Amino acid sequence: MKKSTNSRFKRVPAIDKCFGILDLMARSREPFGISEIAKKLRLNKSTVFNIVHTLIDLQVLESSNGGRLGFGTRLHLLGKVATSRVELIRVVHPFLREISAISNFSAFLGIRYGLNAVIVDKVDATAQIKVSSEVGMQLPLFAGAGGKALLSLLPDSELDRILSENEVRKFTSHTIVDKSELRRAIVKVRSEGVAYDLEEYIDGVVALSVPIKAHKRDLQAAIWAVALKAQADAHKLSELSESLKLIGIEINNRLSPV
């Protein structure tokens, strides 16, 4: 293990133990219980108990009915984001800067994770009053332009399964809650190349999004631009939608496998 060369920091033993547990689980083919982890790592059982349950609470680990431990959804999310973001961000980030510069909207890159869109990169607008979200934030797929763009990348069978098995939550008076209508809006993105959110997720906020073909199995990506409704009239939205479609084409060309 590489150690820090900074002599002024104080190493935190609990973090060493935490990563020891995660490393042990990653190297093993079989799930462990708390007693087995404590024995293999020669740690106090109560210490392992507290660390493990903290990780469960954070969704880094999850426990089966038999008390066996496995990696949780949050750890899978972090891993997926880490592996997918490298090439995507390298290619897409300059375009996010371009989008923000030409529109003064905040621009985002996101990927689908389950029923959420996860922000993996962003460029904030320079306006004093702006819409901003942090990298790592999860947004619902069923409301917002980014969610529609991501869902438009799925085959019909998968799209229909997701819509049939899940409830569509109403966020504002403009949210599309009728599943047939929502499906039509998603399919429309495929033909028009752009998705819209006119106050569907947050009152007073509008967004446009285009799907990105990452050419990787089980990876759906999209870019979107967001601003306050007062900052975006119909003409500006129309101009930006055309710019986003052209940018989307350019990104797809750059990500296209050789």
C-alpha positions, -999 to +999 in steps of 0.1 A: +000+000+000+014+034-010+016+057+020+014+095+019+047+114+020+031+142+040+044+138+075+019+163+089-012+143+085-025+118+111-036+085+096-072+074+105-072+037+117-109+033+111-105+041+074-077+016+072-100-010+087-129+000+065-109-005+033-094-037+047-130-050+049-138-039+014-106-053+000-112-087+017-147-089+002-135-079-032-109-107-032-132-134-020-156-154-042-180-160-012-198-135+009-188-131+046-205-125+078-193-101+105-176-129+126-157-142+096-145-108+087-133-101+123-115-134+124-098-131+090-086-095+096-079-101+133-101-072+143-124-068+173-159-081+164-176-049+178-153-028+156-162-047+125-199-046+135-199-008+137-180-003+105-201-028+086-234-013+097-221+022+089-213+010+054-248-007+052-264+026+062-244+043+035-255+017+010-219+007+003-227-027+017-259-047+020-269-076+042-289-106+032-314-123+054-287-148+065-264-120+076-241-124+046-226-092+033-224-080-003-216-048-021-244-023-021-260+000-047-240+030-038-206+012-043-218-001-076-229+034-085-195+048-076-177+021-096-199+027-126-195+064-125-157+061-121-152+037-150-177+054-174-167+090-167-131+089-179-136+088-217-169+105-216-157+135-196-125+138-217-147+141-249-177+158-236-164+185-211-153+210-238-188+208-253-203+215-219-182+246-217-194+256-252-230+250-243-228+272-212-209+299-231-234+302-260-265+300-239-255+310-203-273+278-192-257+254-168-246+223-187-245+187-174-233+152-185-252+123-169-255+086-171-284+063-162-282+043-130-314+023-124-342+048-122-320+078-118-298+101-139-265+106-122-245+138-129-209+129-137-197+163-150-210+199-152-202+235-162-222+261-143-236+292-160-219+324-153-251+342-145-255+355-109-288+336-106-285+301-120-295+265-117-267+242-104-264+207-091-234+188-078-215+160-095-228+127-081-263+140-077-291+116-087-322+129-105-353+109-113-356+095-148-393+101-150-391+139-148-368+162-167-352+164-201-321+143-191-343+114-180-362+114-213-330+115-233-315+086-213-347+065-216-349+071-253-316+051-257-333+019-244-349-007-266-387-007-265-389-039-245-367-024-217-385+010-218-419-007-215-407-029-186-394+001-167-426+021-173-449-008-163-430-018-131-426+017-117-447+046-105-444+080-121-442+106-094-458+141-098-432+168-091-451+198-105-484+206-122-465+201-155-451+166-148-462+140-173-477+113-151-497+094-177-474+065-188-487+064-223-481+101-228-446+098-212-437+069-235-447+090-265-426+119-253-396+095-249-400+079-283-403+114-298-368+122-286-355+094-309-370+111-340-364+148-330-331+143-313-338+165-283-358+162-251-376+191-233-384+198-197-408+228-194-411+230-156-418+193-153-393+187-125-390+220-108-413+250-111-397+279-129-369+257-144-366+246-180-341+222-197-332+206-230-313+174-235-298+152-262-289+115-258-253+105-262-243+071-278-214+060-255-211+027-275-207+007-243-229-021-230-254-011-204-244+026-205-268+053-214-255+089-214-270+124-221-261+160-219-285+187-209-287+224-204-308+240-176-319+275-168-346+295-151-377+299-172-373+337-170-339+334-187-351+314-217-378+325-241-392+303-269-367+317-295-337+310-272-349+275-265-354+269-302-319+281-311-303+261-282-321+229-293-306+231-327-271+238-312-275+209-288-284+185-316-253+195-336-232+191-305-247+157-298-238+146-333-203+158-329-199+140-296-213+108-310-189+109-339-160+113-315-171+085-293-179+062-322-158+030-321-132+028-348 
